[in-house]
Amino acid sequence: MFHAILSPLLMMATARGTVTSPDGVRIHYETTGRGRPALVLVHCWTCDRTFWQDQVARLARNHQVVTLDLAGHGRSGRTRKDYTMEAFGQDVKAVADELKLDRMVLVGHSMGGAVILEAAKRLGDRVVGLVPIDTLLDVEQASDPQETDAVMAKMRADYKGETTAFIRQYLLAPTTPPAVADRILAQTTTFPSEIAISALRNNWNYKAAPAFDAVKVPIVAVNGDRFPTNFDANRRHAPQFDALIMKGVGHYPMLEDPARFGTLLDEALRKVGAS
């Protein structure tokens, strides 16, 4: 009887570790639960693995759930010279290799959407599905290099002021709970500015359409409704693309409404064949 009680608790225990990415940066990760496919949850710009904390225990009832801190974020190392989406993809692969994951779904929020595309290139047929979260709304949309340079220059001159304005204008909604808004603003405005600027520039300059062309597994996004998802553009590059639309939230649905987000995430995972 004792073993019957203890076994589920052991399955839900969280193990922590670090692994070295190919460029020598130490990457922190955590893994909880058992079950295939594994779910690898990738955070957004200036965030960390804890942004998934409201989803991990529930998902870990049926899956091995892996969260990690990308280089420069959370508990991971900060010695990288340039924080590119390709290098972040290597971080994810390094963790997957360390844990010997042979079948996984990659879930990526915001910047994490580009990261999981790069990770999928490197992991090959070990990836069975992709779930972008409020990202990759239109893979054909390209940033203007001059506009990007102008924004980066402003951030270098006044990082806290510019990031506060950016977050309030584009990432938060009127419905965003004040505690969530405070958390986002506090975390981002105190983040190392050079790392933040490097990652943001590379994210905005990332070419998602060619990466979509290469994806053959199911892609089911969970996107908000503040900015439209261009189904036609995305399906020109990945005909299997689909998206579930979560209404009435900002850019951080897993924090703003964890229960409703969890329901949509479960549906997306079902659609990509994870359950």
C-alpha positions as CSV (number, residue, x, y, z in Angstrom):
1,M,0.0,0.0,0.0
2,F,2.8,2.4,0.9
3,H,4.4,1.8,-2.6
4,A,1.0,2.5,-4.3
5,I,0.8,5.8,-2.5
6,L,4.4,6.8,-3.0
7,S,4.6,5.9,-6.7
8,P,2.6,8.8,-8.1
9,L,4.5,11.2,-5.8
10,L,7.8,9.9,-7.2
11,M,6.5,10.3,-10.8
12,M,5.7,14.0,-10.0
13,A,9.1,14.8,-8.4
14,T,11.1,17.4,-10.2
15,A,14.8,16.7,-11.1
16,R,17.1,19.6,-11.9
17,G,20.3,19.7,-13.8
18,T,22.6,21.6,-16.2
19,V,24.1,20.8,-19.5
20,T,26.6,22.6,-21.7
21,S,25.4,24.1,-25.0
22,P,27.8,23.7,-28.0
23,D,29.2,27.2,-27.4
24,G,30.1,26.4,-23.8
25,V,27.2,28.1,-22.0
26,R,25.7,26.2,-19.1
27,I,21.9,25.6,-19.5
28,H,19.7,25.0,-16.5
29,Y,16.7,22.6,-16.9
30,E,14.1,20.9,-14.8
31,T,12.1,17.7,-15.6
32,T,8.9,16.5,-14.0
33,G,6.8,13.4,-14.6
34,R,7.0,10.5,-17.0
35,G,5.3,9.6,-20.3
36,R,5.9,10.0,-24.0
37,P,5.9,12.2,-25.9
38,A,7.9,14.5,-23.6
39,L,6.7,18.1,-23.6
40,V,9.5,20.7,-23.8
41,L,8.3,24.1,-22.8
42,V,10.4,27.1,-24.0
43,H,9.9,30.5,-22.5
44,C,9.8,34.0,-24.1
45,W,12.1,37.0,-24.3
46,T,13.6,38.0,-20.9
47,C,11.5,35.3,-19.2
48,D,12.5,32.0,-17.6
49,R,11.2,28.5,-17.0
50,T,9.0,29.6,-14.0
51,F,6.5,31.2,-16.5
52,W,5.2,27.7,-17.1
53,Q,4.8,26.8,-13.4
54,D,1.0,26.8,-13.5
55,Q,1.0,24.1,-16.2
56,V,3.8,21.7,-15.2
57,A,2.1,19.6,-12.5
58,R,-1.1,19.1,-14.6
59,L,0.8,18.1,-17.7
60,A,3.2,15.9,-15.8
61,R,0.4,13.5,-14.9
62,N,0.7,12.0,-18.4
63,H,4.0,13.3,-19.8
64,Q,7.6,14.0,-19.0
65,V,7.6,17.8,-18.8
66,V,10.8,19.7,-19.4
67,T,11.4,23.4,-18.8
68,L,14.7,25.2,-19.3
69,D,16.3,28.6,-19.0
70,L,17.7,29.7,-22.4
71,A,21.2,31.1,-22.3
72,G,21.2,34.5,-20.7
73,H,18.0,33.8,-18.8
74,G,17.1,32.5,-15.4
75,R,19.8,30.3,-13.9
76,S,21.6,29.7,-17.2
77,G,25.0,31.1,-18.1
78,R,25.4,34.6,-19.6
79,T,28.7,34.3,-21.5
80,R,27.2,34.0,-25.0
81,K,28.4,36.8,-27.4
82,D,25.3,36.9,-29.6
83,Y,21.9,35.6,-28.5
84,T,20.5,34.2,-31.8
85,M,17.5,32.0,-32.3
86,E,19.8,29.4,-33.8
87,A,22.0,29.3,-30.6
88,F,18.8,29.1,-28.5
89,G,17.7,26.2,-30.6
90,Q,21.0,24.5,-29.7
91,D,20.2,25.0,-26.0
92,V,17.0,23.1,-26.4
93,K,18.7,20.3,-28.3
94,A,21.4,20.1,-25.6
95,V,18.8,19.5,-23.0
96,A,16.9,17.0,-25.1
97,D,20.1,15.1,-25.8
98,E,21.1,15.1,-22.1
99,L,17.7,13.7,-21.1
100,K,17.7,11.2,-24.0
101,L,14.3,12.4,-25.3
102,D,13.4,10.4,-28.4
103,R,9.9,11.6,-28.9
104,M,8.8,15.1,-28.0
105,V,6.5,18.0,-28.6
106,L,8.1,21.5,-28.5
107,V,6.0,24.3,-27.0
108,G,7.4,27.8,-27.4
109,H,6.0,31.1,-26.2
110,S,6.7,34.4,-28.1
111,M,10.4,34.4,-28.9
112,G,10.2,30.7,-28.0
113,G,8.3,30.1,-31.2
114,A,11.4,30.9,-33.3
115,V,13.5,28.9,-30.9
116,I,11.4,25.7,-31.3
117,L,11.6,26.1,-35.1
118,E,15.4,26.1,-34.8
119,A,15.4,23.2,-32.2
120,A,13.1,21.2,-34.5
121,K,15.7,21.5,-37.4
122,R,18.3,20.0,-35.1
123,L,16.2,17.3,-33.5
124,G,14.8,15.9,-36.7
125,D,12.2,13.1,-36.4
126,R,12.5,13.1,-32.6
127,V,10.0,16.0,-32.7
128,V,6.4,15.0,-33.4
129,G,4.7,18.3,-33.1
130,L,5.1,22.1,-32.5
131,V,2.8,24.3,-30.3
132,P,3.7,28.0,-30.7
133,I,2.1,30.3,-28.1
134,D,1.1,33.8,-29.2
135,T,3.8,33.9,-31.8
136,L,4.5,33.3,-35.5
137,L,1.2,35.1,-36.3
138,D,2.4,35.7,-39.9
139,V,5.6,34.1,-40.9
140,E,5.8,36.2,-44.1
141,Q,5.9,39.5,-42.1
142,A,9.4,40.9,-42.0
143,S,10.7,43.6,-39.7
144,D,12.1,46.8,-41.2
145,P,15.9,46.9,-40.5
146,Q,15.9,50.6,-40.1
147,E,13.0,50.6,-37.6
148,T,14.7,47.8,-35.7
149,D,17.9,49.7,-35.5
150,A,16.0,52.8,-34.2
151,V,14.2,50.8,-31.5
152,M,17.5,49.2,-30.4
153,A,19.2,52.6,-30.2
154,K,16.4,53.9,-28.0
155,M,16.7,50.9,-25.7
156,R,20.4,51.4,-25.3
157,A,19.8,55.0,-24.4
158,D,17.0,54.3,-21.9
159,Y,16.5,50.6,-21.5
160,K,14.0,50.7,-18.6
161,G,11.9,53.5,-20.0
162,E,11.7,52.0,-23.5
163,T,11.0,48.5,-22.5
164,T,8.3,49.7,-20.1
165,A,6.6,51.6,-22.9
166,F,7.0,48.7,-25.3
167,I,5.5,46.2,-22.9
168,R,2.6,48.4,-22.0
169,Q,1.7,49.2,-25.6
170,Y,2.1,45.8,-27.2
171,L,2.2,43.0,-24.7
172,L,-0.2,43.8,-21.9
173,A,-4.0,44.0,-22.3
174,P,-6.6,46.0,-20.3
175,T,-7.6,42.6,-18.9
176,T,-4.1,41.6,-17.8
177,P,-4.2,41.2,-14.0
178,P,-2.2,43.9,-12.2
179,A,0.0,41.3,-10.4
180,V,1.0,39.8,-13.8
181,A,1.7,43.2,-15.3
182,D,3.9,44.1,-12.4
183,R,5.8,40.8,-12.6
184,I,6.4,41.2,-16.3
185,L,7.6,44.8,-16.0
186,A,9.8,44.1,-13.0
187,Q,11.4,41.1,-14.7
188,T,12.0,42.7,-18.1
189,T,13.2,46.1,-16.9
190,T,15.8,44.6,-14.5
191,F,17.0,42.1,-17.1
192,P,20.6,42.6,-18.4
193,S,20.0,45.1,-21.1
194,E,22.7,43.9,-23.6
195,I,21.4,40.4,-23.5
196,A,17.8,41.6,-23.9
197,I,18.7,43.8,-26.9
198,S,20.7,41.1,-28.6
199,A,17.9,38.6,-28.2
200,L,15.2,41.0,-29.3
201,R,17.1,42.2,-32.4
202,N,17.8,38.6,-33.5
203,N,14.2,37.6,-32.8
204,W,12.8,40.5,-35.0
205,N,15.3,39.7,-37.7
206,Y,14.5,36.0,-37.7
207,K,13.2,34.6,-41.0
208,A,10.4,32.2,-40.0
209,A,9.0,31.4,-43.4
210,P,11.9,29.2,-44.5
211,A,11.8,27.4,-41.2
212,F,8.1,26.8,-41.6
213,D,8.8,25.4,-45.1
214,A,11.0,22.7,-43.5
215,V,8.4,21.6,-40.8
216,K,6.5,18.4,-41.7
217,V,5.0,17.6,-38.3
218,P,1.7,19.2,-37.0
219,I,1.8,22.8,-35.9
220,V,-1.1,24.0,-33.7
221,A,-0.7,27.4,-32.1
222,V,-2.5,29.0,-29.2
223,N,-2.7,32.7,-30.1
224,G,-4.4,35.7,-28.6
225,D,-6.8,37.9,-30.4
226,R,-5.2,41.3,-30.0
227,F,-3.3,40.8,-33.3
228,P,-4.6,38.6,-36.1
229,T,-3.2,35.2,-37.0
230,N,-2.6,35.1,-40.8
231,F,-3.7,31.5,-41.5
232,D,-3.3,31.9,-45.3
233,A,0.3,33.1,-45.1
234,N,1.3,30.5,-42.6
235,R,-0.3,27.7,-44.6
236,R,1.5,28.7,-47.7
237,H,4.6,27.5,-45.9
238,A,3.2,24.8,-43.7
239,P,-0.2,23.6,-44.9
240,Q,-0.7,21.7,-41.7
241,F,-0.7,24.9,-39.6
242,D,-3.6,25.5,-37.4
243,A,-4.3,27.8,-34.4
244,L,-6.7,28.1,-31.5
245,I,-7.6,31.7,-30.6
246,M,-7.7,32.7,-26.9
247,K,-9.8,35.8,-26.5
248,G,-9.4,38.6,-24.0
249,V,-5.8,38.2,-22.9
250,G,-2.5,39.9,-23.5
251,H,0.8,38.3,-24.5
252,Y,1.2,36.1,-21.4
253,P,-1.9,33.8,-21.4
254,M,-0.3,31.1,-19.2
255,L,0.0,33.8,-16.4
256,E,-3.1,35.8,-17.2
257,D,-5.6,33.0,-17.2
258,P,-3.9,29.7,-16.4
259,A,-7.0,27.5,-16.3
260,R,-8.4,28.7,-19.7
261,F,-5.0,28.6,-21.3
262,G,-4.5,25.1,-20.0
263,T,-7.7,23.9,-21.6
264,L,-6.5,25.3,-25.0
265,L,-3.0,24.0,-24.5
266,D,-4.5,20.5,-23.9
267,E,-6.5,20.8,-27.1
268,A,-3.5,21.9,-29.1
269,L,-1.5,19.0,-27.7
270,R,-4.2,16.6,-28.6
271,K,-4.3,18.0,-32.2
272,V,-0.6,17.5,-32.7
273,G,-0.9,13.9,-31.4
274,A,0.5,14.2,-27.9
275,S,-2.4,12.6,-26.2
